Structures are given as C-alpha cells and as structure tokens.
Amino acid sequence: MDRPDRSAFALFRPADTRWMDNDAYGHLNNVVYYGLFDTSVNAHLIEAGVLDQMGSEVFGVVAETGCRYFGSVGFPDRLEVGLAVERLGRSSATYRLGVFRQGDDLVAAAGRFVHVYVDRQTRRPAEVPAAVRALLEPLVRA
C-alpha cells in the first residue's frame, strides 16, 4: 500500500489529541486510531441527521477495521481525519480513513472501516438506508 495523500479523501474532520492518548513511547497508542476512525464516521452520520444512535431502525455495526502506520503523531498534535467511501454495497459501506497531522499532505496512518447495516430488532443485515446512501455517494472514491 502506498502512503495516501489528501487527494485520496473526500472530506476532513478535525480531531484533537489528548494527554492520555500517548503511550509509553511518546506517540498515539494504536487503539486511539480506531477511536478516531469510529468517531469521525459516526459523527459525520449523526451531524448529517442520518443516524440516531438510540432510535434508528437500521444502523451500521463495525464488521472489519484495519490500520497501517506511516508516521508518528502524539499529544499535543492537532489532527485531521480524512474520509472517503471505497465501496457502497447493498448492506454495507467500506470507508477509507486517513489520520493527518494538521497541514500535512501525507497520512500518518491509513485505515479501513466496514459498516454492515443491520435491523435494530433482528440484528440481521438490512439495506443501507436511502438517506445514508445519499450522504455517502458523494464520498465514493475508487
């Protein structure tokens, strides 16, 4: 995998590091990146009004995540998380995510995050809701 730059992403969300995010080696602990991915995707959905975490009849559950590290970041860095959609299927969305130090052109970490949409009651796969699909389609990048 090549190191992605900003052109691989459709939008960017600010993210601040916290004192407790650093590990004993002085950089962001690897689990923090997954929190940044989860928060960025779901905040985008919530702010757009297509996800009500307590009331949506259909919502995405994480089926797969992954991350590749290219550089180090840590507190007190200001970050930006790039989002794009690699694939928008019938019942799933695969996100491409990138953690950038604010102003950098190349990612410090590149991630993959798959939401499988399920019915709240049955927990069985369901179609991506039309409003979610409409929000995500402009983010699709090959």
C-alpha positions in Angstrom: 0.0 0.0 0.0 1.3 3.4 -1.0 1.1 6.2 1.5 -2.1 8.2 0.7 -2.2 11.9 0.4 -5.1 14.3 0.8 -6.4 13.7 -2.7 -7.5 10.1 -1.6 -10.2 11.6 0.7 -13.4 13.4 0.1 -13.7 15.4 3.4 -11.8 16.1 6.5 -12.8 16.3 10.2 -10.7 17.9 12.9 -9.6 15.8 15.8 -7.6 16.8 18.8 -5.2 14.5 20.6 -5.4 14.2 24.4 -2.7 13.8 27.0 -3.9 10.3 27.8 -3.7 9.2 24.1 0.1 8.9 24.2 1.7 5.6 25.1 4.9 4.9 26.9 6.8 5.5 23.7 5.5 9.1 23.4 3.2 8.7 20.5 -0.5 7.9 20.0 -1.3 4.4 21.1 -2.5 2.2 18.3 -6.0 1.8 19.8 -6.6 5.6 19.6 -6.5 5.5 15.8 -9.5 3.1 15.8 -11.4 5.5 18.1 -10.6 8.4 15.7 -12.0 6.3 12.8 -15.2 5.3 14.7 -15.8 8.8 16.0 -15.2 10.5 12.6 -17.5 8.2 10.6 -20.3 8.2 13.2 -20.1 12.0 13.9 -20.4 12.6 10.2 -23.6 10.4 10.0 -25.1 12.0 13.2 -24.4 15.6 12.2 -26.0 15.0 8.8 -29.1 13.7 10.6 -29.0 10.2 9.1 -28.1 8.3 12.3 -29.9 8.5 15.6 -27.8 6.1 17.7 -30.7 5.3 20.1 -33.6 5.4 17.6 -32.5 4.5 14.0 -34.3 1.3 12.9 -31.3 0.4 10.8 -27.7 1.2 11.7 -24.2 0.2 10.9 -22.1 -2.1 13.0 -18.4 -2.5 12.6 -17.6 -5.7 10.8 -13.9 -5.0 10.0 -11.2 -2.5 10.7 -7.6 -2.1 9.8 -4.8 0.4 10.0 -1.4 0.9 8.5 1.0 3.3 10.1 3.3 5.5 8.2 4.4 8.2 10.7 4.1 9.1 14.3 1.7 11.6 15.9 1.1 12.3 19.5 -0.2 14.9 22.1 -0.4 17.8 21.6 -0.7 17.4 17.8 -3.8 18.7 16.1 -5.1 16.2 13.6 -7.5 15.9 10.7 -9.2 12.6 9.8 -9.8 12.2 6.1 -12.9 10.2 5.0 -13.8 8.6 1.7 -16.0 5.6 0.8 -14.3 2.8 -1.1 -17.4 0.7 -1.7 -21.0 1.3 -1.1 -22.9 -2.0 -1.3 -26.5 -3.1 -0.7 -26.0 -3.6 3.0 -22.5 -2.3 3.8 -20.2 0.7 3.4 -16.4 0.4 3.3 -14.6 3.6 4.4 -11.1 4.7 3.7 -9.8 6.9 6.5 -6.6 8.8 7.0 -5.1 10.5 10.0 -3.1 13.6 9.1 -1.2 15.9 11.3 -2.9 19.3 10.7 -1.5 20.8 7.5 0.5 17.6 6.4 -0.1 16.3 2.9 0.6 12.7 3.6 -1.2 10.4 6.1 0.4 9.4 9.3 -2.0 6.4 9.4 -4.3 4.9 6.8 -7.3 2.9 7.9 -10.2 0.8 6.6 -13.5 0.6 8.4 -16.5 -1.5 7.3 -20.1 -0.9 8.4 -22.6 -3.6 7.9 -26.1 -2.3 8.2 -28.5 -4.3 10.4 -32.1 -4.1 11.6 -32.2 -2.9 15.2 -34.8 -5.5 16.3 -33.5 -8.6 14.4 -29.8 -7.7 14.1 -29.9 -9.2 10.6 -28.4 -7.5 7.6 -30.5 -4.7 6.1 -30.2 -2.4 3.2 -28.2 0.8 3.7 -31.0 3.4 4.4 -31.7 5.8 1.4 -30.7 8.9 3.4 -27.3 7.2 4.4 -26.7 6.2 0.8 -27.4 9.7 -0.4 -24.9 11.1 2.1 -22.2 8.6 1.3 -22.5 8.5 -2.5 -20.6 11.8 -3.0 -17.7 10.4 -0.8 -17.1 7.4 -3.1 -13.5 7.3 -4.4 -12.0 4.5 -6.4 
